[in-house]
Amino acid sequence: MNKTIRCCFNGIAALSLLQLCSCAMGSRDSYSAPASNLPAEVSMNKFSPFAPYLMVTLHLESGTEFKCYVDTGSPSSVLPQSVESQLGKRIGKHKIRTLDGSIEKENIYAAPKIYLGGAQLVMGNRIGVWTNAEGILGMDCLRHYCIQLDFQTRKIRFLKSGEADESDFGKAFPLTDLQYAHIRQKEFFQPNDSSLLVDTGDPFDGMMSSRLLKRAVQEEKARRVPIIMPPHFQGELPKLELFSFPTCLWNGETYTNLVVQAGRVDLIGLKFLARHQVTFDFPEKVMYLKHSGERSGPIKASP
């Protein structure tokens, strides 16, 4: 899967990352209205060092199943090519620029009914299809739900927004944007309070600017780590720079053995989130993190 943070553009009318991230949304309007029909609890997929992604199995009204990445770093959902023949007439095309600079092409269709278990998901009116074998469940859908990721019991729960007992959810972080999931936080990536993307589509602990990583290496707080590819891998190696932090302080908690990618956006990824019980109450615009300690989580340290 290519790096997330996906920016759509039609023809020459491009939407920059800055423009997308600056879209301020009002509270509890139709944009983020809570879904009324909630999916039942589902089990998490199995993670591996070479497939450290959070995925769910969805299906169309016909019963055709397909897997999707659960990706708070994508503003829109995408279907896999395997279901394209069931979507009727194509109504347009998009090109998507990802964070790593690559371009992905999508065909656009009227959105079909999409289900998780017996519950129809709230989606937009249109949806893209790309050539990948898996789809993406993005923020156009996720922002209508209160979703709890329990990495210790390996369960994904859909709760009633604003009505769940928050006493056991941990620390609350206001979400400042629902185009992507953003919080404001200091430490870890930045010495000062700054915007931080929460990206379940990033397999590492996070990403930080090359400048800050260079300083961390000079101060011997981090070291470069090699990229480990699957056995019998063929093709061009991904353009990644990975660094390991033996210890790190974030929000008053100590974390160990963090793997961080050099990049252009400051974010926390799935490996970091997996150290917690995570509750996203998107309609209420708040994320909760309950640190589960430094026990081994489902995502290992090696990329």
C-alpha positions as CSV (number, residue, x, y, z in Angstrom):
1,M,0.0,0.0,0.0
2,N,1.3,3.4,-0.9
3,K,1.7,6.0,1.8
4,T,-1.5,7.7,2.7
5,I,-2.6,11.3,2.8
6,R,-4.2,11.2,-0.6
7,C,-5.0,14.4,-2.5
8,C,-7.6,14.3,-5.4
9,F,-7.5,16.4,-8.5
10,N,-9.5,16.5,-11.7
11,G,-7.6,17.6,-14.8
12,I,-5.5,20.6,-13.7
13,A,-7.6,21.7,-10.8
14,A,-5.4,20.3,-8.0
15,L,-6.2,20.3,-4.3
16,S,-3.0,20.7,-2.3
17,L,-2.4,19.0,1.0
18,L,-2.4,22.4,2.7
19,Q,-5.9,23.2,1.2
20,L,-7.3,19.9,2.3
21,C,-5.9,20.1,5.8
22,S,-7.2,23.7,6.3
23,C,-10.9,22.7,5.8
24,A,-12.5,23.7,9.1
25,M,-15.7,21.8,9.8
26,G,-18.7,22.9,12.0
27,S,-19.7,20.7,14.9
28,R,-22.3,18.0,14.5
29,D,-23.6,19.0,11.1
30,S,-24.5,16.7,8.2
31,Y,-20.8,16.4,7.3
32,S,-20.2,14.4,10.5
33,A,-23.6,13.4,11.7
34,P,-23.5,10.2,13.7
35,A,-24.6,7.0,12.0
36,S,-27.8,5.4,13.4
37,N,-27.2,1.8,12.3
38,L,-24.0,0.6,14.0
39,P,-22.0,-2.5,12.9
40,A,-21.5,-5.2,15.4
41,E,-18.1,-5.8,17.1
42,V,-15.6,-7.4,14.8
43,S,-12.2,-9.0,15.3
44,M,-9.0,-7.4,14.1
45,N,-7.1,-9.0,11.3
46,K,-3.8,-10.6,12.1
47,F,-0.7,-8.3,11.8
48,S,2.7,-9.3,10.5
49,P,6.0,-7.4,10.1
50,F,5.3,-7.3,6.3
51,A,1.5,-6.6,6.5
52,P,1.1,-4.3,9.6
53,Y,-2.2,-2.7,8.5
54,L,-5.6,-2.5,10.1
55,M,-8.2,-4.1,7.7
56,V,-11.9,-5.0,7.7
57,T,-13.9,-7.2,5.4
58,L,-16.8,-5.4,3.7
59,H,-19.4,-6.6,1.2
60,L,-21.7,-5.2,-1.4
61,E,-25.5,-5.8,-1.5
62,S,-24.8,-8.7,-3.8
63,G,-22.7,-10.4,-1.1
64,T,-19.4,-9.9,-2.9
65,E,-16.7,-9.5,-0.2
66,F,-13.5,-7.4,-0.3
67,K,-11.0,-6.2,2.2
68,C,-10.3,-2.6,3.0
69,Y,-7.6,-0.7,4.9
70,V,-9.1,1.4,7.8
71,D,-7.3,4.6,7.0
72,T,-7.8,7.9,8.9
73,G,-5.1,9.4,6.6
74,S,-7.4,9.1,3.5
75,P,-10.2,11.6,3.1
76,S,-12.1,9.3,0.8
77,S,-12.9,5.6,0.5
78,V,-11.8,3.5,-2.5
79,L,-13.0,0.1,-3.8
80,P,-10.8,-2.6,-5.2
81,Q,-10.8,-3.4,-8.9
82,S,-12.4,-6.8,-8.3
83,V,-15.8,-5.2,-7.7
84,E,-15.7,-2.6,-10.6
85,S,-17.8,-4.7,-12.9
86,Q,-20.8,-4.5,-10.5
87,L,-20.8,-0.7,-10.3
88,G,-22.6,0.3,-13.5
89,K,-21.5,3.1,-15.7
90,R,-18.3,5.1,-14.9
91,I,-19.1,8.8,-14.2
92,G,-15.6,10.2,-14.1
93,K,-11.9,9.8,-13.3
94,H,-9.6,11.1,-10.6
95,K,-5.9,11.2,-10.1
96,I,-4.6,10.9,-6.5
97,R,-1.2,12.3,-5.4
98,T,0.0,10.4,-2.3
99,L,2.4,11.6,0.3
100,D,5.4,9.9,-1.3
101,G,4.7,11.8,-4.5
102,S,3.3,8.9,-6.5
103,I,0.2,9.2,-8.6
104,E,-2.7,6.8,-8.3
105,K,-5.6,6.7,-10.9
106,E,-9.2,6.1,-9.9
107,N,-12.4,5.5,-11.9
108,I,-15.4,7.2,-10.2
109,Y,-18.8,5.6,-9.8
110,A,-22.1,6.3,-8.0
111,A,-21.4,4.7,-4.6
112,P,-23.1,1.3,-4.1
113,K,-24.5,0.1,-0.8
114,I,-21.6,-1.1,1.3
115,Y,-21.9,-3.2,4.4
116,L,-19.8,-4.2,7.4
117,G,-21.5,-7.3,8.7
118,G,-25.3,-6.6,8.7
119,A,-24.9,-2.8,8.9
120,Q,-24.9,-0.6,5.8
121,L,-22.2,2.0,6.2
122,V,-22.7,5.7,5.7
123,M,-20.8,6.7,2.6
124,G,-20.7,9.6,0.1
125,N,-22.6,9.7,-3.1
126,R,-19.6,8.8,-5.2
127,I,-16.7,6.5,-4.8
128,G,-13.4,5.7,-6.6
129,V,-12.0,2.4,-7.8
130,W,-8.3,1.7,-8.1
131,T,-6.2,-1.2,-9.3
132,N,-5.2,-2.6,-5.9
133,A,-6.6,-5.8,-4.6
134,E,-7.8,-4.1,-1.4
135,G,-9.9,-1.0,-0.9
136,I,-9.7,1.9,1.6
137,L,-12.2,2.8,4.2
138,G,-11.5,6.5,4.6
139,M,-12.7,9.5,6.5
140,D,-15.8,10.1,4.3
141,C,-17.2,7.0,6.1
142,L,-15.3,6.9,9.4
143,R,-16.2,10.5,10.4
144,H,-19.8,9.3,11.1
145,Y,-18.8,6.7,13.7
146,C,-17.4,6.3,17.2
147,I,-14.9,3.5,16.8
148,Q,-12.9,1.8,19.5
149,L,-9.7,-0.1,18.6
150,D,-8.9,-2.5,21.4
151,F,-5.5,-3.9,20.4
152,Q,-5.2,-6.0,23.6
153,T,-8.4,-8.0,22.9
154,R,-8.0,-7.5,19.2
155,K,-11.5,-6.1,18.8
156,I,-13.0,-3.2,16.8
157,R,-16.2,-1.8,18.5
158,F,-18.7,0.7,17.1
159,L,-20.2,2.7,20.0
160,K,-22.9,5.3,20.2
161,S,-21.3,8.7,19.7
162,G,-21.5,10.9,22.8
163,E,-23.3,8.2,24.8
164,A,-20.5,5.8,25.7
165,D,-18.9,5.8,29.2
166,E,-15.8,7.8,28.8
167,S,-14.4,7.1,32.2
168,D,-12.3,4.2,31.0
169,F,-11.3,5.7,27.6
170,G,-8.1,7.5,28.8
171,K,-6.9,10.9,27.8
172,A,-9.0,13.0,25.5
173,F,-7.5,14.8,22.5
174,P,-9.8,17.2,20.5
175,L,-9.8,16.5,16.8
176,T,-9.2,19.7,14.9
177,D,-10.1,18.4,11.4
178,L,-12.3,15.7,10.0
179,Q,-11.0,15.8,6.4
180,Y,-8.1,13.9,8.0
181,A,-7.8,13.1,11.7
182,H,-5.7,15.8,13.3
183,I,-4.8,16.7,16.9
184,R,-2.6,19.4,18.4
185,Q,0.2,18.0,20.5
186,K,3.8,18.6,21.5
187,E,6.7,16.3,22.4
188,F,7.7,13.2,20.4
189,F,7.8,14.8,17.0
190,Q,7.8,18.5,17.8
191,P,9.2,20.5,20.8
192,N,6.2,22.8,20.6
193,D,2.5,22.4,20.3
194,S,1.7,21.7,16.6
195,S,-0.7,19.9,14.3
196,L,-0.3,16.2,14.2
197,L,-2.0,13.8,11.9
198,V,-3.4,10.5,13.3
199,D,-2.9,8.0,10.5
200,T,-4.1,4.4,10.9
201,G,-2.8,3.8,7.4
202,D,0.8,4.4,8.4
203,P,2.4,1.1,9.6
204,F,5.1,2.7,11.7
205,D,5.0,4.7,15.0
206,G,4.9,7.8,12.9
207,M,6.6,10.3,10.6
208,M,8.6,13.4,11.3
209,S,10.5,15.9,9.3
210,S,14.0,15.0,8.1
211,R,15.4,18.1,9.9
212,L,14.1,17.0,13.3
213,L,15.3,13.4,12.7
214,K,18.8,14.6,11.7
215,R,18.9,16.5,15.0
216,A,17.8,13.5,16.9
217,V,20.5,11.3,15.3
218,Q,23.2,14.0,16.1
219,E,22.0,14.1,19.7
220,E,22.1,10.2,19.8
221,K,18.4,10.0,20.6
222,A,17.7,8.0,17.4
223,R,19.6,5.7,14.9
224,R,18.9,4.7,11.4
225,V,17.5,1.2,10.9
226,P,17.6,-1.0,7.8
227,I,14.5,-1.7,5.7
228,I,13.5,-5.4,6.0
229,M,11.7,-6.8,2.9
230,P,9.9,-10.1,2.6
231,P,11.8,-13.2,1.5
232,H,12.2,-13.5,-2.3
233,F,11.2,-9.8,-2.8
234,Q,11.6,-8.7,-6.3
235,G,11.3,-5.1,-7.6
236,E,12.5,-1.7,-6.6
237,L,13.1,-1.0,-2.9
238,P,10.7,1.5,-1.3
239,K,12.1,5.0,-0.8
240,L,12.0,4.9,3.0
241,E,14.3,6.3,5.7
242,L,13.5,4.7,9.0
243,F,14.9,5.6,12.4
244,S,14.6,3.9,15.8
245,F,14.1,5.7,19.1
246,P,15.0,3.5,22.1
247,T,12.9,5.7,24.4
248,C,10.7,8.6,23.9
249,L,8.4,10.8,26.1
250,W,5.0,11.7,24.7
251,N,2.2,13.3,26.6
252,G,3.9,12.5,29.9
253,E,4.2,8.7,29.1
254,T,7.5,6.9,28.3
255,Y,7.5,4.7,25.2
256,T,10.3,2.4,24.0
257,N,11.5,1.0,20.6
258,L,9.7,3.4,18.3
259,V,10.2,3.2,14.5
260,V,9.7,6.6,12.7
261,Q,9.9,7.4,9.0
262,A,11.4,10.6,7.7
263,G,8.9,12.6,5.7
264,R,7.2,15.9,5.2
265,V,4.3,15.6,7.6
266,D,4.3,15.0,11.4
267,L,2.1,12.1,12.2
268,I,1.5,9.2,14.6
269,G,0.9,5.8,12.9
270,L,-0.7,2.5,13.6
271,K,2.3,1.0,15.5
272,F,2.1,3.8,18.0
273,L,-1.7,3.7,18.3
274,A,-1.4,-0.1,18.9
275,R,0.3,0.7,22.3
276,H,-3.1,2.0,23.5
277,Q,-6.8,1.4,23.5
278,V,-7.9,4.0,21.0
279,T,-11.4,5.5,20.8
280,F,-12.3,7.8,17.9
281,D,-15.5,9.6,18.5
282,F,-15.5,11.4,15.2
283,P,-19.0,13.1,15.4
284,E,-18.0,14.6,18.8
285,K,-14.5,15.4,17.3
286,V,-12.4,13.8,20.0
287,M,-9.9,10.9,20.2
288,Y,-9.1,9.0,23.5
289,L,-5.8,7.2,24.1
290,K,-5.5,4.8,27.0
291,H,-1.8,3.7,27.3
292,S,-1.7,-0.1,27.7
293,G,2.0,-0.1,28.7
294,E,4.9,-1.4,26.8
295,R,3.7,-5.0,26.5
296,S,4.1,-6.5,23.1
297,G,1.4,-5.3,20.8
298,P,0.1,-6.8,17.5
299,I,2.6,-4.7,15.4
300,K,6.2,-5.6,15.9
301,A,9.1,-3.1,16.0
302,S,10.6,-4.3,12.7
303,P,9.1,-2.7,9.6
